[in-house]
Amino acid sequence: MKKSFTIRDLPTPERPRERLLKFGAEALSAQEILALILGRGIGGESVMVTSQRLLSKFGNLKGIAEASIDELSKIKGIGIAKASQIKAALELSRRIENYIEPQKKVIIRTSEDVIKLIKNKLKGKKKEHFIAVLLNTRNQCIDIKEISIGSLNANIIHPREVFKGAISASAASCILVHNHPSGDPNPSEDDIVLTKRLVKTGEILGIDVLDHIIVTDKDFFCMRDKDYF
């Protein structure tokens, strides 16, 4: 019977953990990083084999990030527990990428500033995500609130959900952002109606809606610039 390959079959200096300690995490391949997240393989099989199986199935790290826990857990060697580990590690990375240090609040002057701030939060999403970028009186970003996650073609938003976080954060204004997974950044009729409704609510509450930006992975559309409100 052919002996299976395990991590112990690698020379000690070539094992992922030892390579990380010696050269730093940036020196590791995607396969090695996944191996460290997973920790161990299955009976008689190296975690490196499991990691490569993931990459082969989903193409790259982006494909793995977009896969659901159910899709990940169907891969040999990856159950619910390990799929959850992967999703948690990816979410941690995303939160670090989008973290705003209190003493270094980002000043929003243009729509490009908004896109730069939220692009990693919405990139590659298969469903519509509706978020509010909250600003103080100096147009500094004080928080980014995720309001809703909808289906591929619909997102039901209620004004109270949009402004609840803004009121709690004592925001002076906000910029609304949502993505179109279809790749078309142009607003739908529902988008236009919703925006006008939220603008009116903001006026009553004293929280200005400065813009509503629709983003795709390659483009964006600013409703304020196009005089939709």
Short mmCIF file of the C-alpha atoms (twelve columns), coordinates in Angstrom:
data_MODEL
# 
_entry.id   MODEL 
# 
loop_
_atom_site.group_PDB 
_atom_site.id 
_atom_site.type_symbol 
_atom_site.label_atom_id 
_atom_site.label_alt_id 
_atom_site.label_comp_id 
_atom_site.label_asym_id 
_atom_site.label_seq_id 
_atom_site.Cartn_x 
_atom_site.Cartn_y 
_atom_site.Cartn_z 
_atom_site.pdbx_PDB_model_num 
ATOM 1   C CA . MET A 1   0.000   0.000  0.000   1 
ATOM 2   C CA . LYS A 2   1.387   3.396  -1.008  1 
ATOM 3   C CA . LYS A 3   2.308   5.625  1.950   1 
ATOM 4   C CA . SER A 4   0.464   8.957  2.024   1 
ATOM 5   C CA . PHE A 5   2.356   12.227 2.161   1 
ATOM 6   C CA . THR A 6   2.237   14.081 5.480   1 
ATOM 7   C CA . ILE A 7   3.766   17.335 6.679   1 
ATOM 8   C CA . ARG A 8   6.442   15.357 8.565   1 
ATOM 9   C CA . ASP A 9   7.737   14.077 5.236   1 
ATOM 10  C CA . LEU A 10  8.937   17.595 4.447   1 
ATOM 11  C CA . PRO A 11  12.427  18.595 5.635   1 
ATOM 12  C CA . THR A 12  11.992  20.660 8.790   1 
ATOM 13  C CA . PRO A 13  13.222  23.936 7.169   1 
ATOM 14  C CA . GLU A 14  10.605  23.522 4.403   1 
ATOM 15  C CA . ARG A 15  7.601   23.173 6.693   1 
ATOM 16  C CA . PRO A 16  5.221   26.183 6.610   1 
ATOM 17  C CA . ARG A 17  5.537   27.080 10.295  1 
ATOM 18  C CA . GLU A 18  9.315   26.959 10.250  1 
ATOM 19  C CA . ARG A 19  9.418   29.006 7.038   1 
ATOM 20  C CA . LEU A 20  7.140   31.624 8.590   1 
ATOM 21  C CA . LEU A 21  9.331   31.890 11.676  1 
ATOM 22  C CA . LYS A 22  12.481  32.218 9.595   1 
ATOM 23  C CA . PHE A 23  11.345  34.348 6.652   1 
ATOM 24  C CA . GLY A 24  8.092   35.975 7.757   1 
ATOM 25  C CA . ALA A 25  4.485   35.383 6.657   1 
ATOM 26  C CA . GLU A 26  4.967   37.344 3.420   1 
ATOM 27  C CA . ALA A 27  7.388   34.677 2.173   1 
ATOM 28  C CA . LEU A 28  4.751   31.932 2.302   1 
ATOM 29  C CA . SER A 29  2.769   30.713 -0.677  1 
ATOM 30  C CA . ALA A 30  -1.039  30.678 -0.628  1 
ATOM 31  C CA . GLN A 31  -0.880  26.922 -0.126  1 
ATOM 32  C CA . GLU A 32  1.360   27.308 2.929   1 
ATOM 33  C CA . ILE A 33  -0.814  30.039 4.466   1 
ATOM 34  C CA . LEU A 34  -3.902  27.868 4.081   1 
ATOM 35  C CA . ALA A 35  -2.028  24.949 5.619   1 
ATOM 36  C CA . LEU A 36  -1.237  27.013 8.717   1 
ATOM 37  C CA . ILE A 37  -4.864  28.161 9.027   1 
ATOM 38  C CA . LEU A 38  -6.140  24.586 8.748   1 
ATOM 39  C CA . GLY A 39  -3.543  23.220 11.159  1 
ATOM 40  C CA . ARG A 40  -3.623  19.574 10.136  1 
ATOM 41  C CA . GLY A 41  -4.798  17.304 7.381   1 
ATOM 42  C CA . ILE A 42  -6.823  14.128 7.554   1 
ATOM 43  C CA . GLY A 43  -5.623  10.623 8.382   1 
ATOM 44  C CA . GLY A 44  -2.387  9.940  6.558   1 
ATOM 45  C CA . GLU A 45  -2.677  13.036 4.356   1 
ATOM 46  C CA . SER A 46  -0.702  16.238 4.729   1 
ATOM 47  C CA . VAL A 47  -2.518  19.498 5.297   1 
ATOM 48  C CA . MET A 48  -0.504  20.750 2.307   1 
ATOM 49  C CA . VAL A 49  -2.449  18.326 0.105   1 
ATOM 50  C CA . THR A 50  -5.732  19.580 1.543   1 
ATOM 51  C CA . SER A 51  -4.658  23.172 0.916   1 
ATOM 52  C CA . GLN A 52  -3.741  22.411 -2.690  1 
ATOM 53  C CA . ARG A 53  -7.074  20.674 -3.158  1 
ATOM 54  C CA . LEU A 54  -8.830  23.889 -2.069  1 
ATOM 55  C CA . LEU A 55  -6.806  26.005 -4.470  1 
ATOM 56  C CA . SER A 56  -7.412  23.576 -7.323  1 
ATOM 57  C CA . LYS A 57  -11.163 23.593 -6.720  1 
ATOM 58  C CA . PHE A 58  -11.652 27.369 -6.303  1 
ATOM 59  C CA . GLY A 59  -8.791  28.638 -8.480  1 
ATOM 60  C CA . ASN A 60  -7.132  31.038 -6.061  1 
ATOM 61  C CA . LEU A 61  -7.553  32.761 -2.690  1 
ATOM 62  C CA . LYS A 62  -10.214 35.076 -4.105  1 
ATOM 63  C CA . GLY A 63  -12.261 32.081 -5.180  1 
ATOM 64  C CA . ILE A 64  -11.902 30.554 -1.721  1 
ATOM 65  C CA . ALA A 65  -12.939 33.855 -0.113  1 
ATOM 66  C CA . GLU A 66  -16.106 33.972 -2.242  1 
ATOM 67  C CA . ALA A 67  -17.056 30.358 -1.519  1 
ATOM 68  C CA . SER A 68  -19.676 29.632 1.120   1 
ATOM 69  C CA . ILE A 69  -19.030 27.508 4.197   1 
ATOM 70  C CA . ASP A 70  -21.200 24.816 2.628   1 
ATOM 71  C CA . GLU A 71  -19.113 24.837 -0.579  1 
ATOM 72  C CA . LEU A 72  -15.842 24.745 1.353   1 
ATOM 73  C CA . SER A 73  -16.970 21.961 3.672   1 
ATOM 74  C CA . LYS A 74  -17.678 19.654 0.717   1 
ATOM 75  C CA . ILE A 75  -13.970 19.508 -0.160  1 
ATOM 76  C CA . LYS A 76  -12.233 16.352 1.057   1 
ATOM 77  C CA . GLY A 77  -10.437 17.147 4.308   1 
ATOM 78  C CA . ILE A 78  -12.527 20.284 4.962   1 
ATOM 79  C CA . GLY A 79  -15.515 19.916 7.240   1 
ATOM 80  C CA . ILE A 80  -17.674 22.584 8.843   1 
ATOM 81  C CA . ALA A 81  -15.045 23.336 11.507  1 
ATOM 82  C CA . LYS A 82  -12.193 23.952 9.057   1 
ATOM 83  C CA . ALA A 83  -14.439 25.825 6.637   1 
ATOM 84  C CA . SER A 84  -15.364 28.093 9.559   1 
ATOM 85  C CA . GLN A 85  -11.678 28.608 10.369  1 
ATOM 86  C CA . ILE A 86  -11.015 29.729 6.804   1 
ATOM 87  C CA . LYS A 87  -13.977 32.140 6.735   1 
ATOM 88  C CA . ALA A 88  -12.996 33.577 10.126  1 
ATOM 89  C CA . ALA A 89  -9.402  34.181 8.998   1 
ATOM 90  C CA . LEU A 90  -10.601 35.901 5.814   1 
ATOM 91  C CA . GLU A 91  -13.055 38.055 7.763   1 
ATOM 92  C CA . LEU A 92  -10.299 39.082 10.173  1 
ATOM 93  C CA . SER A 93  -8.176  40.177 7.217   1 
ATOM 94  C CA . ARG A 94  -11.082 42.151 5.763   1 
ATOM 95  C CA . ARG A 95  -11.739 43.946 9.057   1 
ATOM 96  C CA . ILE A 96  -8.087  44.901 9.430   1 
ATOM 97  C CA . GLU A 97  -8.087  46.231 5.869   1 
ATOM 98  C CA . ASN A 98  -11.104 48.411 6.616   1 
ATOM 99  C CA . TYR A 99  -10.159 49.433 10.154  1 
ATOM 100 C CA . ILE A 100 -10.093 53.158 10.764  1 
ATOM 101 C CA . GLU A 101 -7.858  54.317 13.608  1 
ATOM 102 C CA . PRO A 102 -9.696  56.843 15.783  1 
ATOM 103 C CA . GLN A 103 -6.748  59.242 15.735  1 
ATOM 104 C CA . LYS A 104 -6.427  58.961 11.957  1 
ATOM 105 C CA . LYS A 105 -9.933  59.607 10.694  1 
ATOM 106 C CA . VAL A 106 -10.108 59.665 6.908   1 
ATOM 107 C CA . ILE A 107 -11.347 62.936 5.432   1 
ATOM 108 C CA . ILE A 108 -13.862 62.473 2.633   1 
ATOM 109 C CA . ARG A 109 -13.579 65.168 -0.039  1 
ATOM 110 C CA . THR A 110 -14.538 63.327 -3.211  1 
ATOM 111 C CA . SER A 111 -16.380 60.228 -4.364  1 
ATOM 112 C CA . GLU A 112 -12.989 58.678 -5.099  1 
ATOM 113 C CA . ASP A 113 -12.157 59.007 -1.392  1 
ATOM 114 C CA . VAL A 114 -15.274 56.988 -0.589  1 
ATOM 115 C CA . ILE A 115 -14.422 54.308 -3.138  1 
ATOM 116 C CA . LYS A 116 -10.905 53.996 -1.757  1 
ATOM 117 C CA . LEU A 117 -12.345 53.582 1.732   1 
ATOM 118 C CA . ILE A 118 -14.916 50.891 0.974   1 
ATOM 119 C CA . LYS A 119 -13.693 49.086 -2.156  1 
ATOM 120 C CA . ASN A 120 -12.343 46.050 -0.299  1 
ATOM 121 C CA . LYS A 121 -15.543 45.761 1.712   1 
ATOM 122 C CA . LEU A 122 -17.717 45.328 -1.393  1 
ATOM 123 C CA . LYS A 123 -15.364 43.864 -3.973  1 
ATOM 124 C CA . GLY A 124 -16.400 40.486 -5.328  1 
ATOM 125 C CA . LYS A 125 -19.671 40.306 -3.402  1 
ATOM 126 C CA . LYS A 126 -22.363 38.167 -5.038  1 
ATOM 127 C CA . LYS A 127 -25.222 39.849 -3.181  1 
ATOM 128 C CA . GLU A 128 -26.125 43.492 -2.760  1 
ATOM 129 C CA . HIS A 129 -24.578 45.055 0.339   1 
ATOM 130 C CA . PHE A 130 -25.923 48.408 1.510   1 
ATOM 131 C CA . ILE A 131 -23.641 50.444 3.786   1 
ATOM 132 C CA . ALA A 132 -23.538 53.941 5.256   1 
ATOM 133 C CA . VAL A 133 -20.312 55.898 5.599   1 
ATOM 134 C CA . LEU A 134 -20.806 58.182 8.618   1 
ATOM 135 C CA . LEU A 135 -19.100 61.571 8.776   1 
ATOM 136 C CA . ASN A 136 -18.602 64.235 11.423  1 
ATOM 137 C CA . THR A 137 -18.840 67.999 10.887  1 
ATOM 138 C CA . ARG A 138 -15.321 68.010 9.404   1 
ATOM 139 C CA . ASN A 139 -16.238 65.367 6.812   1 
ATOM 140 C CA . GLN A 140 -14.071 62.830 8.632   1 
ATOM 141 C CA . CYS A 141 -15.237 59.218 8.498   1 
ATOM 142 C CA . ILE A 142 -16.185 58.154 12.012  1 
ATOM 143 C CA . ASP A 143 -17.686 54.770 11.151  1 
ATOM 144 C CA . ILE A 144 -18.863 52.471 8.363   1 
ATOM 145 C CA . LYS A 145 -22.145 50.703 9.063   1 
ATOM 146 C CA . GLU A 146 -23.410 47.709 7.110   1 
ATOM 147 C CA . ILE A 147 -27.152 48.217 6.867   1 
ATOM 148 C CA . SER A 148 -28.368 45.287 4.816   1 
ATOM 149 C CA . ILE A 149 -27.370 42.313 2.710   1 
ATOM 150 C CA . GLY A 150 -29.897 41.558 -0.002  1 
ATOM 151 C CA . SER A 151 -30.379 39.152 -2.862  1 
ATOM 152 C CA . LEU A 152 -28.665 39.387 -6.227  1 
ATOM 153 C CA . ASN A 153 -31.229 41.847 -7.515  1 
ATOM 154 C CA . ALA A 154 -33.099 43.330 -4.574  1 
ATOM 155 C CA . ASN A 155 -32.403 45.017 -1.257  1 
ATOM 156 C CA . ILE A 156 -35.139 46.235 1.080   1 
ATOM 157 C CA . ILE A 157 -33.946 49.156 3.215   1 
ATOM 158 C CA . HIS A 158 -35.898 50.921 5.938   1 
ATOM 159 C CA . PRO A 159 -34.879 54.483 6.933   1 
ATOM 160 C CA . ARG A 160 -34.721 53.604 10.638  1 
ATOM 161 C CA . GLU A 161 -32.026 50.988 9.927   1 
ATOM 162 C CA . VAL A 162 -29.993 53.501 7.923   1 
ATOM 163 C CA . PHE A 163 -30.108 56.304 10.470  1 
ATOM 164 C CA . LYS A 164 -30.013 54.293 13.708  1 
ATOM 165 C CA . GLY A 165 -26.228 53.969 13.534  1 
ATOM 166 C CA . ALA A 166 -25.813 57.559 12.376  1 
ATOM 167 C CA . ILE A 167 -27.747 58.856 15.374  1 
ATOM 168 C CA . SER A 168 -25.785 56.642 17.786  1 
ATOM 169 C CA . ALA A 169 -22.489 57.881 16.328  1 
ATOM 170 C CA . SER A 170 -23.653 61.523 16.395  1 
ATOM 171 C CA . ALA A 171 -22.931 61.748 12.681  1 
ATOM 172 C CA . ALA A 172 -23.455 65.085 10.941  1 
ATOM 173 C CA . SER A 173 -23.873 63.502 7.531   1 
ATOM 174 C CA . CYS A 174 -23.594 60.221 5.696   1 
ATOM 175 C CA . ILE A 175 -22.832 58.788 2.290   1 
ATOM 176 C CA . LEU A 176 -24.837 55.772 1.186   1 
ATOM 177 C CA . VAL A 177 -23.122 53.058 -0.820  1 
ATOM 178 C CA . HIS A 178 -24.306 49.796 -2.284  1 
ATOM 179 C CA . ASN A 179 -22.984 47.391 -4.887  1 
ATOM 180 C CA . HIS A 180 -24.505 45.979 -8.053  1 
ATOM 181 C CA . PRO A 181 -23.236 42.396 -8.502  1 
ATOM 182 C CA . SER A 182 -24.536 42.536 -12.084 1 
ATOM 183 C CA . GLY A 183 -21.650 44.854 -13.021 1 
ATOM 184 C CA . ASP A 184 -23.984 47.650 -14.179 1 
ATOM 185 C CA . PRO A 185 -23.530 50.721 -11.909 1 
ATOM 186 C CA . ASN A 186 -26.583 52.586 -13.196 1 
ATOM 187 C CA . PRO A 187 -29.352 53.077 -10.601 1 
ATOM 188 C CA . SER A 188 -32.605 51.182 -10.860 1 
ATOM 189 C CA . GLU A 189 -35.956 52.861 -10.337 1 
ATOM 190 C CA . ASP A 190 -36.030 51.338 -6.841  1 
ATOM 191 C CA . ASP A 191 -32.592 52.844 -6.125  1 
ATOM 192 C CA . ILE A 192 -33.839 56.294 -7.100  1 
ATOM 193 C CA . VAL A 193 -37.038 56.069 -5.040  1 
ATOM 194 C CA . LEU A 194 -35.132 54.763 -2.006  1 
ATOM 195 C CA . THR A 195 -32.530 57.515 -2.239  1 
ATOM 196 C CA . LYS A 196 -35.119 60.283 -2.335  1 
ATOM 197 C CA . ARG A 197 -36.880 58.736 0.651   1 
ATOM 198 C CA . LEU A 198 -33.656 58.559 2.664   1 
ATOM 199 C CA . VAL A 199 -32.680 62.118 1.740   1 
ATOM 200 C CA . LYS A 200 -36.022 63.385 3.070   1 
ATOM 201 C CA . THR A 201 -35.639 61.364 6.264   1 
ATOM 202 C CA . GLY A 202 -32.130 62.755 6.734   1 
ATOM 203 C CA . GLU A 203 -33.447 66.294 6.383   1 
ATOM 204 C CA . ILE A 204 -35.970 65.675 9.154   1 
ATOM 205 C CA . LEU A 205 -33.301 64.176 11.426  1 
ATOM 206 C CA . GLY A 206 -30.672 66.795 10.619  1 
ATOM 207 C CA . ILE A 207 -28.303 64.247 9.083   1 
ATOM 208 C CA . ASP A 208 -27.426 65.171 5.504   1 
ATOM 209 C CA . VAL A 209 -27.270 62.451 2.879   1 
ATOM 210 C CA . LEU A 210 -24.372 63.758 0.812   1 
ATOM 211 C CA . ASP A 211 -24.457 61.110 -1.896  1 
ATOM 212 C CA . HIS A 212 -25.582 57.633 -2.835  1 
ATOM 213 C CA . ILE A 213 -22.854 55.764 -4.695  1 
ATOM 214 C CA . ILE A 214 -23.450 52.545 -6.589  1 
ATOM 215 C CA . VAL A 215 -20.321 50.464 -7.107  1 
ATOM 216 C CA . THR A 216 -19.262 47.465 -9.148  1 
ATOM 217 C CA . ASP A 217 -15.883 45.759 -9.168  1 
ATOM 218 C CA . LYS A 218 -14.805 48.019 -12.051 1 
ATOM 219 C CA . ASP A 219 -16.912 51.174 -11.941 1 
ATOM 220 C CA . PHE A 220 -19.135 53.410 -9.818  1 
ATOM 221 C CA . PHE A 221 -22.041 55.829 -10.194 1 
ATOM 222 C CA . CYS A 222 -22.642 58.904 -7.999  1 
ATOM 223 C CA . MET A 223 -26.306 59.815 -7.834  1 
ATOM 224 C CA . ARG A 224 -25.596 63.313 -6.488  1 
ATOM 225 C CA . ASP A 225 -23.314 64.110 -9.421  1 
ATOM 226 C CA . LYS A 226 -26.062 63.088 -11.853 1 
ATOM 227 C CA . ASP A 227 -28.665 65.275 -10.061 1 
ATOM 228 C CA . TYR A 228 -30.878 62.398 -8.970  1 
ATOM 229 C CA . PHE A 229 -31.570 64.344 -5.765  1 
# 
